[in-house]
């Protein structure tokens, strides 16, 4: 029987927003800037919606907005 863990996955990236850009800083210090115009839902989102994200295998998922950003 597999052992299941309910611990929340530790976030290994930092997500910030400024000047119409989504900034993603990885654990190694490398930073990526992505224009919000590529993701209209992010441009119109509230602060609460933008704070509800999780790291996935491919990038970041904004849960309340149903938006995936592949990195």
mmJSON file of the N, C-alpha and C atoms, coordinates in Angstrom:
{"data_MODEL":{"atom_site":{
"group_PDB":["ATOM","ATOM","ATOM","ATOM","ATOM","ATOM","ATOM","ATOM","ATOM","ATOM","ATOM","ATOM","ATOM","ATOM","ATOM","ATOM","ATOM","ATOM","ATOM","ATOM","ATOM","ATOM","ATOM","ATOM","ATOM","ATOM","ATOM","ATOM","ATOM","ATOM","ATOM","ATOM","ATOM","ATOM","ATOM","ATOM","ATOM","ATOM","ATOM","ATOM","ATOM","ATOM","ATOM","ATOM","ATOM","ATOM","ATOM","ATOM","ATOM","ATOM","ATOM","ATOM","ATOM","ATOM","ATOM","ATOM","ATOM","ATOM","ATOM","ATOM","ATOM","ATOM","ATOM","ATOM","ATOM","ATOM","ATOM","ATOM","ATOM","ATOM","ATOM","ATOM","ATOM","ATOM","ATOM","ATOM","ATOM","ATOM","ATOM","ATOM","ATOM","ATOM","ATOM","ATOM","ATOM","ATOM","ATOM","ATOM","ATOM","ATOM","ATOM","ATOM","ATOM","ATOM","ATOM","ATOM","ATOM","ATOM","ATOM","ATOM","ATOM","ATOM","ATOM","ATOM","ATOM","ATOM","ATOM","ATOM","ATOM","ATOM","ATOM","ATOM","ATOM","ATOM","ATOM","ATOM","ATOM","ATOM","ATOM","ATOM","ATOM","ATOM","ATOM","ATOM","ATOM","ATOM","ATOM","ATOM","ATOM","ATOM","ATOM","ATOM","ATOM","ATOM","ATOM","ATOM","ATOM","ATOM","ATOM","ATOM","ATOM","ATOM","ATOM","ATOM","ATOM","ATOM","ATOM","ATOM","ATOM","ATOM","ATOM","ATOM","ATOM","ATOM","ATOM","ATOM","ATOM","ATOM","ATOM","ATOM","ATOM","ATOM","ATOM","ATOM","ATOM","ATOM","ATOM","ATOM","ATOM","ATOM","ATOM","ATOM","ATOM","ATOM","ATOM","ATOM","ATOM","ATOM","ATOM","ATOM","ATOM","ATOM","ATOM","ATOM","ATOM","ATOM","ATOM","ATOM","ATOM","ATOM","ATOM","ATOM","ATOM","ATOM","ATOM","ATOM","ATOM","ATOM","ATOM","ATOM","ATOM","ATOM","ATOM","ATOM","ATOM","ATOM","ATOM","ATOM","ATOM","ATOM","ATOM","ATOM","ATOM"],
"id":[1,2,3,4,5,6,7,8,9,10,11,12,13,14,15,16,17,18,19,20,21,22,23,24,25,26,27,28,29,30,31,32,33,34,35,36,37,38,39,40,41,42,43,44,45,46,47,48,49,50,51,52,53,54,55,56,57,58,59,60,61,62,63,64,65,66,67,68,69,70,71,72,73,74,75,76,77,78,79,80,81,82,83,84,85,86,87,88,89,90,91,92,93,94,95,96,97,98,99,100,101,102,103,104,105,106,107,108,109,110,111,112,113,114,115,116,117,118,119,120,121,122,123,124,125,126,127,128,129,130,131,132,133,134,135,136,137,138,139,140,141,142,143,144,145,146,147,148,149,150,151,152,153,154,155,156,157,158,159,160,161,162,163,164,165,166,167,168,169,170,171,172,173,174,175,176,177,178,179,180,181,182,183,184,185,186,187,188,189,190,191,192,193,194,195,196,197,198,199,200,201,202,203,204,205,206,207,208,209,210,211,212,213],
"type_symbol":["N","C","C","N","C","C","N","C","C","N","C","C","N","C","C","N","C","C","N","C","C","N","C","C","N","C","C","N","C","C","N","C","C","N","C","C","N","C","C","N","C","C","N","C","C","N","C","C","N","C","C","N","C","C","N","C","C","N","C","C","N","C","C","N","C","C","N","C","C","N","C","C","N","C","C","N","C","C","N","C","C","N","C","C","N","C","C","N","C","C","N","C","C","N","C","C","N","C","C","N","C","C","N","C","C","N","C","C","N","C","C","N","C","C","N","C","C","N","C","C","N","C","C","N","C","C","N","C","C","N","C","C","N","C","C","N","C","C","N","C","C","N","C","C","N","C","C","N","C","C","N","C","C","N","C","C","N","C","C","N","C","C","N","C","C","N","C","C","N","C","C","N","C","C","N","C","C","N","C","C","N","C","C","N","C","C","N","C","C","N","C","C","N","C","C","N","C","C","N","C","C","N","C","C","N","C","C","N","C","C","N","C","C"],
"label_atom_id":["N","CA","C","N","CA","C","N","CA","C","N","CA","C","N","CA","C","N","CA","C","N","CA","C","N","CA","C","N","CA","C","N","CA","C","N","CA","C","N","CA","C","N","CA","C","N","CA","C","N","CA","C","N","CA","C","N","CA","C","N","CA","C","N","CA","C","N","CA","C","N","CA","C","N","CA","C","N","CA","C","N","CA","C","N","CA","C","N","CA","C","N","CA","C","N","CA","C","N","CA","C","N","CA","C","N","CA","C","N","CA","C","N","CA","C","N","CA","C","N","CA","C","N","CA","C","N","CA","C","N","CA","C","N","CA","C","N","CA","C","N","CA","C","N","CA","C","N","CA","C","N","CA","C","N","CA","C","N","CA","C","N","CA","C","N","CA","C","N","CA","C","N","CA","C","N","CA","C","N","CA","C","N","CA","C","N","CA","C","N","CA","C","N","CA","C","N","CA","C","N","CA","C","N","CA","C","N","CA","C","N","CA","C","N","CA","C","N","CA","C","N","CA","C","N","CA","C","N","CA","C","N","CA","C","N","CA","C","N","CA","C","N","CA","C","N","CA","C"],
"label_alt_id":[null,null,null,null,null,null,null,null,null,null,null,null,null,null,null,null,null,null,null,null,null,null,null,null,null,null,null,null,null,null,null,null,null,null,null,null,null,null,null,null,null,null,null,null,null,null,null,null,null,null,null,null,null,null,null,null,null,null,null,null,null,null,null,null,null,null,null,null,null,null,null,null,null,null,null,null,null,null,null,null,null,null,null,null,null,null,null,null,null,null,null,null,null,null,null,null,null,null,null,null,null,null,null,null,null,null,null,null,null,null,null,null,null,null,null,null,null,null,null,null,null,null,null,null,null,null,null,null,null,null,null,null,null,null,null,null,null,null,null,null,null,null,null,null,null,null,null,null,null,null,null,null,null,null,null,null,null,null,null,null,null,null,null,null,null,null,null,null,null,null,null,null,null,null,null,null,null,null,null,null,null,null,null,null,null,null,null,null,null,null,null,null,null,null,null,null,null,null,null,null,null,null,null,null,null,null,null,null,null,null,null,null,null],
"label_comp_id":["UNK","UNK","UNK","UNK","UNK","UNK","UNK","UNK","UNK","UNK","UNK","UNK","UNK","UNK","UNK","UNK","UNK","UNK","UNK","UNK","UNK","UNK","UNK","UNK","UNK","UNK","UNK","UNK","UNK","UNK","UNK","UNK","UNK","UNK","UNK","UNK","UNK","UNK","UNK","UNK","UNK","UNK","UNK","UNK","UNK","UNK","UNK","UNK","UNK","UNK","UNK","UNK","UNK","UNK","UNK","UNK","UNK","UNK","UNK","UNK","UNK","UNK","UNK","UNK","UNK","UNK","UNK","UNK","UNK","UNK","UNK","UNK","UNK","UNK","UNK","UNK","UNK","UNK","UNK","UNK","UNK","UNK","UNK","UNK","UNK","UNK","UNK","UNK","UNK","UNK","UNK","UNK","UNK","UNK","UNK","UNK","UNK","UNK","UNK","UNK","UNK","UNK","UNK","UNK","UNK","UNK","UNK","UNK","UNK","UNK","UNK","UNK","UNK","UNK","UNK","UNK","UNK","UNK","UNK","UNK","UNK","UNK","UNK","UNK","UNK","UNK","UNK","UNK","UNK","UNK","UNK","UNK","UNK","UNK","UNK","UNK","UNK","UNK","UNK","UNK","UNK","UNK","UNK","UNK","UNK","UNK","UNK","UNK","UNK","UNK","UNK","UNK","UNK","UNK","UNK","UNK","UNK","UNK","UNK","UNK","UNK","UNK","UNK","UNK","UNK","UNK","UNK","UNK","UNK","UNK","UNK","UNK","UNK","UNK","UNK","UNK","UNK","UNK","UNK","UNK","UNK","UNK","UNK","UNK","UNK","UNK","UNK","UNK","UNK","UNK","UNK","UNK","UNK","UNK","UNK","UNK","UNK","UNK","UNK","UNK","UNK","UNK","UNK","UNK","UNK","UNK","UNK","UNK","UNK","UNK","UNK","UNK","UNK"],
"label_asym_id":["A","A","A","A","A","A","A","A","A","A","A","A","A","A","A","A","A","A","A","A","A","A","A","A","A","A","A","A","A","A","A","A","A","A","A","A","A","A","A","A","A","A","A","A","A","A","A","A","A","A","A","A","A","A","A","A","A","A","A","A","A","A","A","A","A","A","A","A","A","A","A","A","A","A","A","A","A","A","A","A","A","A","A","A","A","A","A","A","A","A","A","A","A","A","A","A","A","A","A","A","A","A","A","A","A","A","A","A","A","A","A","A","A","A","A","A","A","A","A","A","A","A","A","A","A","A","A","A","A","A","A","A","A","A","A","A","A","A","A","A","A","A","A","A","A","A","A","A","A","A","A","A","A","A","A","A","A","A","A","A","A","A","A","A","A","A","A","A","A","A","A","A","A","A","A","A","A","A","A","A","A","A","A","A","A","A","A","A","A","A","A","A","A","A","A","A","A","A","A","A","A","A","A","A","A","A","A","A","A","A","A","A","A"],
"label_entity_id":["1","1","1","1","1","1","1","1","1","1","1","1","1","1","1","1","1","1","1","1","1","1","1","1","1","1","1","1","1","1","1","1","1","1","1","1","1","1","1","1","1","1","1","1","1","1","1","1","1","1","1","1","1","1","1","1","1","1","1","1","1","1","1","1","1","1","1","1","1","1","1","1","1","1","1","1","1","1","1","1","1","1","1","1","1","1","1","1","1","1","1","1","1","1","1","1","1","1","1","1","1","1","1","1","1","1","1","1","1","1","1","1","1","1","1","1","1","1","1","1","1","1","1","1","1","1","1","1","1","1","1","1","1","1","1","1","1","1","1","1","1","1","1","1","1","1","1","1","1","1","1","1","1","1","1","1","1","1","1","1","1","1","1","1","1","1","1","1","1","1","1","1","1","1","1","1","1","1","1","1","1","1","1","1","1","1","1","1","1","1","1","1","1","1","1","1","1","1","1","1","1","1","1","1","1","1","1","1","1","1","1","1","1"],
"label_seq_id":[1,1,1,2,2,2,3,3,3,4,4,4,5,5,5,6,6,6,7,7,7,8,8,8,9,9,9,10,10,10,11,11,11,12,12,12,13,13,13,14,14,14,15,15,15,16,16,16,17,17,17,18,18,18,19,19,19,20,20,20,21,21,21,22,22,22,23,23,23,24,24,24,25,25,25,26,26,26,27,27,27,28,28,28,29,29,29,30,30,30,31,31,31,32,32,32,33,33,33,34,34,34,35,35,35,36,36,36,37,37,37,38,38,38,39,39,39,40,40,40,41,41,41,42,42,42,43,43,43,44,44,44,45,45,45,46,46,46,47,47,47,48,48,48,49,49,49,50,50,50,51,51,51,52,52,52,53,53,53,54,54,54,55,55,55,56,56,56,57,57,57,58,58,58,59,59,59,60,60,60,61,61,61,62,62,62,63,63,63,64,64,64,65,65,65,66,66,66,67,67,67,68,68,68,69,69,69,70,70,70,71,71,71],
"pdbx_PDB_ins_code":[null,null,null,null,null,null,null,null,null,null,null,null,null,null,null,null,null,null,null,null,null,null,null,null,null,null,null,null,null,null,null,null,null,null,null,null,null,null,null,null,null,null,null,null,null,null,null,null,null,null,null,null,null,null,null,null,null,null,null,null,null,null,null,null,null,null,null,null,null,null,null,null,null,null,null,null,null,null,null,null,null,null,null,null,null,null,null,null,null,null,null,null,null,null,null,null,null,null,null,null,null,null,null,null,null,null,null,null,null,null,null,null,null,null,null,null,null,null,null,null,null,null,null,null,null,null,null,null,null,null,null,null,null,null,null,null,null,null,null,null,null,null,null,null,null,null,null,null,null,null,null,null,null,null,null,null,null,null,null,null,null,null,null,null,null,null,null,null,null,null,null,null,null,null,null,null,null,null,null,null,null,null,null,null,null,null,null,null,null,null,null,null,null,null,null,null,null,null,null,null,null,null,null,null,null,null,null,null,null,null,null,null,null],
"Cartn_x":[0.841,0.0,0.889,0.647,1.479,1.227,2.261,2.17,1.852,0.792,0.388,0.765,1.219,1.587,0.616,0.162,-0.737,-0.004,1.324,2.088,2.013,1.841,1.808,3.204,3.264,4.547,5.228,6.492,7.265,7.483,7.252,7.437,8.918,9.407,10.818,11.063,10.024,10.148,9.482,9.851,9.236,8.515,7.277,6.461,6.133,6.418,6.07,5.541,4.87,4.297,4.73,5.138,5.496,5.562,5.109,5.238,4.693,3.564,2.939,3.655,4.491,5.244,5.04,5.122,5.164,6.62,7.178,8.567,8.578,9.348,9.501,10.98,11.307,12.695,12.82,13.703,13.904,14.868,14.932,15.768,17.238,17.675,19.083,19.36,18.326,18.496,18.19,18.02,17.684,16.263,16.074,14.77,14.259,12.969,12.317,11.214,11.074,10.017,9.073,7.78,6.775,5.74,5.479,4.48,3.085,2.402,1.055,0.071,0.377,-0.537,-0.673,0.255,0.145,-0.919,-1.288,-2.263,-3.284,-4.282,-5.258,-5.935,-6.176,-6.805,-5.918,-4.616,-3.7,-3.715,-3.857,-3.878,-5.071,-6.203,-7.438,-7.692,-6.768,-6.981,-6.826,-7.491,-7.33,-6.051,-5.628,-4.433,-4.644,-5.837,-6.154,-6.028,-6.509,-6.424,-4.971,-4.164,-2.759,-1.939,-2.361,-1.629,-1.932,-3.008,-3.397,-2.78,-1.499,-0.797,-0.027,0.347,1.175,2.158,3.274,4.294,3.914,4.041,3.773,5.064,5.006,6.184,6.618,5.647,5.949,6.057,5.601,5.635,4.817,3.828,3.006,1.541,0.705,-0.734,-1.399,-2.182,-2.989,-4.363,-4.614,-5.778,-7.117,-7.351,-8.654,-8.933,-7.885,-8.031,-8.004,-7.645,-7.497,-6.524,-5.357,-4.321,-3.024,-2.419,-1.112,-0.075,1.051,2.17,3.335,3.674,4.781,6.098,7.079,8.384,9.424],
"Cartn_y":[-1.177,0.0,1.244,2.187,3.392,4.308,4.981,5.954,7.313,7.935,9.234,10.323,11.435,12.565,13.707,14.342,15.479,16.8,16.732,17.977,18.774,20.062,20.943,21.041,21.007,21.08,22.415,22.346,23.56,24.319,25.621,26.445,26.724,26.393,26.572,27.756,28.522,29.718,30.886,32.089,33.303,33.983,34.38,35.002,36.425,37.39,38.785,39.408,40.529,41.255,42.709,43.27,44.693,45.138,46.348,46.982,46.11,45.447,44.628,43.313,42.887,41.645,40.702,39.423,38.379,37.967,38.108,37.716,36.414,35.457,34.176,33.992,33.917,33.702,32.275,31.526,30.126,30.022,28.843,28.615,28.921,28.766,29.035,30.524,31.37,32.809,33.342,32.462,32.914,33.44,34.552,35.189,35.227,35.007,35.041,36.083,36.899,37.911,37.541,37.517,37.125,38.242,38.758,39.831,39.345,40.123,39.753,39.779,40.529,40.572,39.204,38.305,36.932,36.149,36.625,35.956,36.984,37.302,38.345,38.153,36.917,36.684,37.192,37.096,37.59,39.114,39.755,41.219,41.785,41.08,41.569,40.993,40.188,39.468,40.363,39.948,40.628,40.128,40.834,40.426,39.043,38.812,37.514,36.381,36.601,35.578,35.319,36.376,36.221,35.523,35.636,35.005,33.514,33.052,31.643,30.86,30.534,29.785,28.641,27.698,26.586,26.229,25.715,25.288,23.907,23.715,22.423,21.913,20.739,20.186,21.05,21.686,22.465,23.96,24.435,25.873,26.279,27.153,27.711,27.619,27.286,27.247,28.238,29.141,30.075,29.424,28.896,28.051,28.715,29.882,30.546,31.033,31.231,31.745,30.641,29.42,28.294,28.645,29.175,29.58,28.848,28.266,27.612,28.405,28.66,29.346,28.359,27.891,26.956,27.715,27.197,27.853,27.02],
"Cartn_z":[0.0,0.0,0.0,-0.93,-0.987,0.206,0.602,1.688,1.086,1.557,1.029,2.015,1.485,2.326,2.072,3.139,2.991,3.151,3.318,3.443,2.156,2.296,1.132,0.527,-0.811,-1.5,-1.204,-0.884,-0.615,-1.921,-1.877,-3.07,-3.255,-4.428,-4.71,-5.628,-5.876,-6.707,-5.973,-6.382,-5.847,-7.002,-6.78,-7.817,-7.391,-8.273,-8.019,-9.308,-9.152,-10.288,-10.216,-11.36,-11.435,-12.892,-13.141,-14.468,-15.589,-15.353,-16.386,-16.649,-15.712,-15.887,-14.704,-14.987,-13.969,-13.847,-12.65,-12.41,-11.621,-12.107,-11.423,-11.117,-9.839,-9.426,-8.913,-9.551,-9.175,-8.004,-7.41,-6.229,-6.492,-7.743,-8.073,-8.316,-8.142,-8.291,-9.681,-10.654,-12.016,-12.033,-12.763,-12.815,-14.248,-14.387,-15.687,-15.619,-16.654,-16.731,-17.877,-17.565,-18.549,-18.638,-19.852,-20.002,-19.612,-18.776,-18.361,-19.524,-20.564,-21.716,-22.383,-22.127,-22.641,-21.884,-20.693,-19.843,-19.362,-20.192,-19.853,-18.497,-18.092,-16.782,-15.652,-15.818,-14.794,-14.735,-15.899,-15.953,-15.185,-15.219,-14.621,-13.225,-12.72,-11.462,-10.242,-9.167,-7.89,-7.219,-6.198,-5.455,-4.83,-4.326,-3.724,-4.746,-5.965,-7.014,-7.409,-7.441,-7.826,-6.748,-5.505,-4.411,-4.284,-4.913,-4.827,-5.984,-5.835,-6.882,-6.256,-7.116,-6.668,-7.771,-7.366,-8.314,-8.833,-10.144,-10.763,-11.401,-11.961,-12.632,-13.813,-14.479,-15.676,-15.432,-14.28,-14.036,-12.838,-13.074,-12.002,-12.405,-11.432,-11.664,-10.712,-11.291,-10.522,-10.362,-9.172,-8.922,-9.164,-8.574,-8.685,-10.103,-10.879,-12.238,-13.292,-12.89,-13.809,-14.943,-14.548,-15.505,-15.177,-16.203,-16.063,-16.834,-16.191,-16.839,-16.865,-18.049,-18.197,-18.244,-17.517,-17.466,-18.174],
"occupancy":[1.0,1.0,1.0,1.0,1.0,1.0,1.0,1.0,1.0,1.0,1.0,1.0,1.0,1.0,1.0,1.0,1.0,1.0,1.0,1.0,1.0,1.0,1.0,1.0,1.0,1.0,1.0,1.0,1.0,1.0,1.0,1.0,1.0,1.0,1.0,1.0,1.0,1.0,1.0,1.0,1.0,1.0,1.0,1.0,1.0,1.0,1.0,1.0,1.0,1.0,1.0,1.0,1.0,1.0,1.0,1.0,1.0,1.0,1.0,1.0,1.0,1.0,1.0,1.0,1.0,1.0,1.0,1.0,1.0,1.0,1.0,1.0,1.0,1.0,1.0,1.0,1.0,1.0,1.0,1.0,1.0,1.0,1.0,1.0,1.0,1.0,1.0,1.0,1.0,1.0,1.0,1.0,1.0,1.0,1.0,1.0,1.0,1.0,1.0,1.0,1.0,1.0,1.0,1.0,1.0,1.0,1.0,1.0,1.0,1.0,1.0,1.0,1.0,1.0,1.0,1.0,1.0,1.0,1.0,1.0,1.0,1.0,1.0,1.0,1.0,1.0,1.0,1.0,1.0,1.0,1.0,1.0,1.0,1.0,1.0,1.0,1.0,1.0,1.0,1.0,1.0,1.0,1.0,1.0,1.0,1.0,1.0,1.0,1.0,1.0,1.0,1.0,1.0,1.0,1.0,1.0,1.0,1.0,1.0,1.0,1.0,1.0,1.0,1.0,1.0,1.0,1.0,1.0,1.0,1.0,1.0,1.0,1.0,1.0,1.0,1.0,1.0,1.0,1.0,1.0,1.0,1.0,1.0,1.0,1.0,1.0,1.0,1.0,1.0,1.0,1.0,1.0,1.0,1.0,1.0,1.0,1.0,1.0,1.0,1.0,1.0,1.0,1.0,1.0,1.0,1.0,1.0,1.0,1.0,1.0,1.0,1.0,1.0],
"B_iso_or_equiv":[0.0,0.0,0.0,0.0,0.0,0.0,0.0,0.0,0.0,0.0,0.0,0.0,0.0,0.0,0.0,0.0,0.0,0.0,0.0,0.0,0.0,0.0,0.0,0.0,0.0,0.0,0.0,0.0,0.0,0.0,0.0,0.0,0.0,0.0,0.0,0.0,0.0,0.0,0.0,0.0,0.0,0.0,0.0,0.0,0.0,0.0,0.0,0.0,0.0,0.0,0.0,0.0,0.0,0.0,0.0,0.0,0.0,0.0,0.0,0.0,0.0,0.0,0.0,0.0,0.0,0.0,0.0,0.0,0.0,0.0,0.0,0.0,0.0,0.0,0.0,0.0,0.0,0.0,0.0,0.0,0.0,0.0,0.0,0.0,0.0,0.0,0.0,0.0,0.0,0.0,0.0,0.0,0.0,0.0,0.0,0.0,0.0,0.0,0.0,0.0,0.0,0.0,0.0,0.0,0.0,0.0,0.0,0.0,0.0,0.0,0.0,0.0,0.0,0.0,0.0,0.0,0.0,0.0,0.0,0.0,0.0,0.0,0.0,0.0,0.0,0.0,0.0,0.0,0.0,0.0,0.0,0.0,0.0,0.0,0.0,0.0,0.0,0.0,0.0,0.0,0.0,0.0,0.0,0.0,0.0,0.0,0.0,0.0,0.0,0.0,0.0,0.0,0.0,0.0,0.0,0.0,0.0,0.0,0.0,0.0,0.0,0.0,0.0,0.0,0.0,0.0,0.0,0.0,0.0,0.0,0.0,0.0,0.0,0.0,0.0,0.0,0.0,0.0,0.0,0.0,0.0,0.0,0.0,0.0,0.0,0.0,0.0,0.0,0.0,0.0,0.0,0.0,0.0,0.0,0.0,0.0,0.0,0.0,0.0,0.0,0.0,0.0,0.0,0.0,0.0,0.0,0.0,0.0,0.0,0.0,0.0,0.0,0.0],
"pdbx_formal_charge":[null,null,null,null,null,null,null,null,null,null,null,null,null,null,null,null,null,null,null,null,null,null,null,null,null,null,null,null,null,null,null,null,null,null,null,null,null,null,null,null,null,null,null,null,null,null,null,null,null,null,null,null,null,null,null,null,null,null,null,null,null,null,null,null,null,null,null,null,null,null,null,null,null,null,null,null,null,null,null,null,null,null,null,null,null,null,null,null,null,null,null,null,null,null,null,null,null,null,null,null,null,null,null,null,null,null,null,null,null,null,null,null,null,null,null,null,null,null,null,null,null,null,null,null,null,null,null,null,null,null,null,null,null,null,null,null,null,null,null,null,null,null,null,null,null,null,null,null,null,null,null,null,null,null,null,null,null,null,null,null,null,null,null,null,null,null,null,null,null,null,null,null,null,null,null,null,null,null,null,null,null,null,null,null,null,null,null,null,null,null,null,null,null,null,null,null,null,null,null,null,null,null,null,null,null,null,null,null,null,null,null,null,null],
"auth_seq_id":[1,1,1,2,2,2,3,3,3,4,4,4,5,5,5,6,6,6,7,7,7,8,8,8,9,9,9,10,10,10,11,11,11,12,12,12,13,13,13,14,14,14,15,15,15,16,16,16,17,17,17,18,18,18,19,19,19,20,20,20,21,21,21,22,22,22,23,23,23,24,24,24,25,25,25,26,26,26,27,27,27,28,28,28,29,29,29,30,30,30,31,31,31,32,32,32,33,33,33,34,34,34,35,35,35,36,36,36,37,37,37,38,38,38,39,39,39,40,40,40,41,41,41,42,42,42,43,43,43,44,44,44,45,45,45,46,46,46,47,47,47,48,48,48,49,49,49,50,50,50,51,51,51,52,52,52,53,53,53,54,54,54,55,55,55,56,56,56,57,57,57,58,58,58,59,59,59,60,60,60,61,61,61,62,62,62,63,63,63,64,64,64,65,65,65,66,66,66,67,67,67,68,68,68,69,69,69,70,70,70,71,71,71],
"auth_comp_id":["UNK","UNK","UNK","UNK","UNK","UNK","UNK","UNK","UNK","UNK","UNK","UNK","UNK","UNK","UNK","UNK","UNK","UNK","UNK","UNK","UNK","UNK","UNK","UNK","UNK","UNK","UNK","UNK","UNK","UNK","UNK","UNK","UNK","UNK","UNK","UNK","UNK","UNK","UNK","UNK","UNK","UNK","UNK","UNK","UNK","UNK","UNK","UNK","UNK","UNK","UNK","UNK","UNK","UNK","UNK","UNK","UNK","UNK","UNK","UNK","UNK","UNK","UNK","UNK","UNK","UNK","UNK","UNK","UNK","UNK","UNK","UNK","UNK","UNK","UNK","UNK","UNK","UNK","UNK","UNK","UNK","UNK","UNK","UNK","UNK","UNK","UNK","UNK","UNK","UNK","UNK","UNK","UNK","UNK","UNK","UNK","UNK","UNK","UNK","UNK","UNK","UNK","UNK","UNK","UNK","UNK","UNK","UNK","UNK","UNK","UNK","UNK","UNK","UNK","UNK","UNK","UNK","UNK","UNK","UNK","UNK","UNK","UNK","UNK","UNK","UNK","UNK","UNK","UNK","UNK","UNK","UNK","UNK","UNK","UNK","UNK","UNK","UNK","UNK","UNK","UNK","UNK","UNK","UNK","UNK","UNK","UNK","UNK","UNK","UNK","UNK","UNK","UNK","UNK","UNK","UNK","UNK","UNK","UNK","UNK","UNK","UNK","UNK","UNK","UNK","UNK","UNK","UNK","UNK","UNK","UNK","UNK","UNK","UNK","UNK","UNK","UNK","UNK","UNK","UNK","UNK","UNK","UNK","UNK","UNK","UNK","UNK","UNK","UNK","UNK","UNK","UNK","UNK","UNK","UNK","UNK","UNK","UNK","UNK","UNK","UNK","UNK","UNK","UNK","UNK","UNK","UNK","UNK","UNK","UNK","UNK","UNK","UNK"],
"auth_asym_id":["A","A","A","A","A","A","A","A","A","A","A","A","A","A","A","A","A","A","A","A","A","A","A","A","A","A","A","A","A","A","A","A","A","A","A","A","A","A","A","A","A","A","A","A","A","A","A","A","A","A","A","A","A","A","A","A","A","A","A","A","A","A","A","A","A","A","A","A","A","A","A","A","A","A","A","A","A","A","A","A","A","A","A","A","A","A","A","A","A","A","A","A","A","A","A","A","A","A","A","A","A","A","A","A","A","A","A","A","A","A","A","A","A","A","A","A","A","A","A","A","A","A","A","A","A","A","A","A","A","A","A","A","A","A","A","A","A","A","A","A","A","A","A","A","A","A","A","A","A","A","A","A","A","A","A","A","A","A","A","A","A","A","A","A","A","A","A","A","A","A","A","A","A","A","A","A","A","A","A","A","A","A","A","A","A","A","A","A","A","A","A","A","A","A","A","A","A","A","A","A","A","A","A","A","A","A","A","A","A","A","A","A","A"],
"auth_atom_id":["N","CA","C","N","CA","C","N","CA","C","N","CA","C","N","CA","C","N","CA","C","N","CA","C","N","CA","C","N","CA","C","N","CA","C","N","CA","C","N","CA","C","N","CA","C","N","CA","C","N","CA","C","N","CA","C","N","CA","C","N","CA","C","N","CA","C","N","CA","C","N","CA","C","N","CA","C","N","CA","C","N","CA","C","N","CA","C","N","CA","C","N","CA","C","N","CA","C","N","CA","C","N","CA","C","N","CA","C","N","CA","C","N","CA","C","N","CA","C","N","CA","C","N","CA","C","N","CA","C","N","CA","C","N","CA","C","N","CA","C","N","CA","C","N","CA","C","N","CA","C","N","CA","C","N","CA","C","N","CA","C","N","CA","C","N","CA","C","N","CA","C","N","CA","C","N","CA","C","N","CA","C","N","CA","C","N","CA","C","N","CA","C","N","CA","C","N","CA","C","N","CA","C","N","CA","C","N","CA","C","N","CA","C","N","CA","C","N","CA","C","N","CA","C","N","CA","C","N","CA","C","N","CA","C","N","CA","C","N","CA","C","N","CA","C","N","CA","C"],
"pdbx_PDB_model_num":[1,1,1,1,1,1,1,1,1,1,1,1,1,1,1,1,1,1,1,1,1,1,1,1,1,1,1,1,1,1,1,1,1,1,1,1,1,1,1,1,1,1,1,1,1,1,1,1,1,1,1,1,1,1,1,1,1,1,1,1,1,1,1,1,1,1,1,1,1,1,1,1,1,1,1,1,1,1,1,1,1,1,1,1,1,1,1,1,1,1,1,1,1,1,1,1,1,1,1,1,1,1,1,1,1,1,1,1,1,1,1,1,1,1,1,1,1,1,1,1,1,1,1,1,1,1,1,1,1,1,1,1,1,1,1,1,1,1,1,1,1,1,1,1,1,1,1,1,1,1,1,1,1,1,1,1,1,1,1,1,1,1,1,1,1,1,1,1,1,1,1,1,1,1,1,1,1,1,1,1,1,1,1,1,1,1,1,1,1,1,1,1,1,1,1,1,1,1,1,1,1,1,1,1,1,1,1,1,1,1,1,1,1]
}}}
